[in-house]
């Protein structure tokens, strides 16, 4: 099963805002799990995921500043 979340052309600023909001939700998910987890290994894994998302957002900001006026986005969730 596939869920099409995003598909289309957006201004660079709108694309950045949309992806940033999605990433913030994912970061919050991992932060909430860190608070409730007791396993040091799981906490380190989730902290690593948070840092990766933050780094990707930083790269995205740089990309959208140099991308011009519009960018195409496509995001699909594949559930197996």
C-alpha positions as a printed NumPy array, in Angstrom:
array([[ 0.   ,  0.   ,  0.   ],
       [ 1.257,  3.477, -0.861],
       [ 0.192,  6.836,  0.543],
       [ 1.057,  9.852, -1.6  ],
       [ 1.822, 12.645,  0.876],
       [ 3.329, 15.305, -1.359],
       [ 3.457, 15.723, -5.085],
       [ 3.889, 18.946, -6.965],
       [ 5.852, 22.101, -7.534],
       [ 6.329, 24.517, -4.655],
       [ 8.168, 27.744, -4.061],
       [11.512, 27.068, -2.408],
       [10.315, 28.684,  0.827],
       [ 7.069, 26.676,  0.89 ],
       [ 8.964, 23.454,  0.197],
       [11.382, 24.232,  3.027],
       [ 8.512, 24.976,  5.403],
       [ 6.619, 21.809,  4.465],
       [ 9.622, 19.505,  4.87 ],
       [10.736, 21.26 ,  8.055],
       [ 7.33 , 20.679,  9.63 ],
       [ 7.413, 17.006,  8.671],
       [10.928, 16.613, 10.077],
       [ 9.929, 18.346, 13.321],
       [ 7.163, 15.795, 13.791],
       [ 9.646, 12.959, 13.286],
       [12.162, 14.589, 15.659],
       [ 9.449, 15.011, 18.302],
       [ 8.507, 11.346, 17.871],
       [12.092, 10.293, 18.608],
       [12.414, 12.765, 21.503],
       [ 9.263, 11.343, 23.095],
       [10.649,  7.817, 22.707],
       [13.958,  8.861, 24.313],
       [12.046, 10.146, 27.333],
       [10.117,  6.891, 27.72 ],
       [12.921,  4.428, 26.873],
       [15.21 ,  2.905, 29.475],
       [17.667,  1.163, 27.148],
       [20.872,  3.158, 26.632],
       [21.299,  1.514, 23.235],
       [17.841,  2.589, 22.071],
       [18.372,  6.131, 23.38 ],
       [21.67 ,  6.424, 21.475],
       [19.979,  5.138, 18.319],
       [17.168,  7.686, 18.575],
       [19.583, 10.526, 19.356],
       [21.5  ,  9.553, 16.23 ],
       [18.292,  9.675, 14.18 ],
       [17.512, 13.145, 15.564],
       [20.989, 14.43 , 14.647],
       [20.662, 12.963, 11.154],
       [17.327, 14.701, 10.624],
       [18.762, 17.992, 11.883],
       [21.738, 17.677,  9.528],
       [19.458, 16.896,  6.586],
       [17.366, 19.967,  7.367],
       [20.51 , 22.077,  7.357],
       [21.426, 20.72 ,  3.916],
       [17.881, 21.375,  2.72 ],
       [18.048, 25.009,  3.824],
       [21.251, 25.495,  1.844],
       [19.772, 23.747, -1.19 ],
       [16.537, 25.74 , -1.225],
       [18.469, 29.036, -0.97 ],
       [20.356, 28.128, -4.135],
       [17.534, 26.262, -5.929],
       [15.818, 29.242, -7.464],
       [12.143, 30.035, -7.304],
       [10.451, 26.617, -7.482],
       [11.256, 23.023, -6.579],
       [ 9.435, 19.773, -7.229],
       [ 8.593, 17.554, -4.287],
       [ 7.368, 13.997, -4.184],
       [ 6.895, 11.989, -1.009],
       [ 5.287,  8.591, -0.83 ],
       [ 5.015,  6.263,  2.139],
       [ 5.241,  2.604,  1.157],
       [ 3.648,  0.219,  3.629],
       [ 4.505, -3.451,  3.224]])
